[in-house]
Amino acid sequence: MQSGISSIILIGGLFLLSSCKKFLEETPNNALPTNKSITDAATARAAIIGAYNSVQDYYAASYPTLGTITADNVIFYGTLSQYLQLDQNAIPADNVTTVAAYQNIYKAINSANSAIAYVPEVTDPLLSAAEKNKLLGEAYFIRALGYFDLGRGWGGVQLQLQPTTNLSAARGIKRSTLQQTYDQVLNDLIKAEDLLPEDASTRNRAQKSTARALRARLHLYRKEWAEADKYASQVITNPKYALVTPFKAFFTTPFGTTESVFELTFSANDKNSFWNLWYPSSAGGQYTLKPSASFVSKINDAAIGGSRNSLIAGTGDNVYGVLYNTSATSTDPSYIIRIAELYLVRAEARAQLEDLNGALSDLNRIRNRAGVADSKAATKGDLLQAIENENSIEFAFEAHRWFDLVRTERVDDILGITNKNYWVFPLPYSDILSDPDAQQNDGY
C-alpha cells in the first residue's frame, strides 16, 4: 500500500544548540500537519491506507526477523553484524534491526493517532457514518497491534495517544508498565471491535474478527485463559476461516486463502523483499536467515513436521526457507494472524483450564492438517509441551517463536539465556539520548 498523505513523525536526536530552537519549531516546507491534511473523504481514506503502509514497514522484514533469528529455529548465515548480534542474543542499543522495528512501529501508531484524532472531524457527504466508523475502527486496531508488538518486544513503553505534530510532543511521557501497555491494547481492541463492520471477503484490512483474533492472542499473553478461549472460539466458528490443505497452500497460493485472518498484501509497485534474507545467492538472495540444523531435522521427521517440510527447500548445508517464496515478484503477504494460531491459542487456554480433551482436539486439528498423527499427550504438562512444540513447527518462520518462549518463561530452558534483562530488546540509543523519559531497559 502506498500512503496518500504525509505525517510528521517524531525524530529521535540530541539537539544541543539553543540557537536551533526557532528553526525546529517552524513547520517544514515539505510537510503538512495531519489536522490540515485529513479534511475530506478521500484524505480520510488515504490516512488509513498510510497507517497500513506503516505496519507493512515493520512487518516486511524487521519484526519477523526479531521473532525468528533470536530463537532456535533460525540461525545467522550472512555477513551483516546486526543479524549476528540478534542470533547471539547480544544486542546493542544501536542494532539496526531492533531500531528499525521500534521506530517503524511508533510511526504506525502515530499514523493511527492522526486518524483517531482527525477523522471524526471530517464533514463530507461522501464519507458516511458507517464508513467513518470503519476507518476509526481500523485505526484503533492498528494502534492496538503496534502497542502489542512493542509490549512483547520491549516491555512497557511510552504510550503516545495523540498525533505527533512537533519534535517535542512525545517528551514528558513516562514509560508505562507492561500491564498498562497491554491495558491500552485491550481498550483499543474493544473500541475497534465495536466500530468495525462484520466480516466481508477482504483479509488485508481489519474487521470484527481481526480484532477478536488479536484479542485472543493478547489474553493468552496475559494468561487470561477463559478470555483467550472465548475470543479464539469466536474466530474459529466464523465460517469465513478454515485451515487449508495441503499446508503449503496458504503460502503458495498467497493471497487471501481461508487460512488468513489478517495479512498485509504487497504489489509490484509496493514490494515485499523479505524473501531475500532467506534465499541463497544462487536464487538471488542474501541467505542471512537460515533454518537451523535441529529444525531441519525435526521438520523432515514425518512424525513431527509432516507436510510442513514444504517450508524448506535445498539439500545438505544449503537448506533454505521458502515461506516468502515468490522471489520473482516480491509480492508475498506478511502473515500476521492465521486461523491455525487461533486453534493453538485455544488449545493452550483449554489445557490451562483443565479442559484436556478440548485442548487435545484443537492440537490434533493442526497436526492432522499437516498429515501428522494424533498427539499421545495425556497430562496437562504433556499437552502444554506438545502445544509449544507444535507452535514451533507451525510458525517456524513467522514472528512467534521468540515471543512464545518469552511469554512462557522458557527462554532459559531452550536458549540458555538466564538473565531476564535480555528477554526484552533495548530501546534505540538515539531515543535514549533525545528523551530522558525513554528509560532504557535494565542491562543495556
Protein Blocks (a to p, Z undefined) as FASTA:
>chain_A
ZZfbdcddddddddfblklmmmmmpccfkbccfklmmmbfklmmmmmmmmmmmmmmmmmm
mmmmmmmmmmmmbccfbfbfklmmmmnopacfklfklmmmmmmmmmmmmmmmmmmmmmmm
pccfklcfklmmmmmmmmmmmmmmmmmmmmmmnopadddfbdcfbfklmgoiacddfklm
mmmmmmmmmmmmmmpccddfbfkbccfklmmmmmmmmmmmnopaklmmmmmmmmmmpmkb
ccdddfklmmmmmghpaklmbdcdddfklccfklmmmpcfknopaolaccdfklmmmmmp
mklnmmmlmmpgcehjlcccfklmclmnopaccdfbdfklmmmmmmmmmmmnopaklmmm
mmmmmmmmnopacdfbfbfklmmmmmmmmmmmmmmmbcfklmmmmmnopmmmmnopablk
lmpccddfklmmmmmklccdehZZ
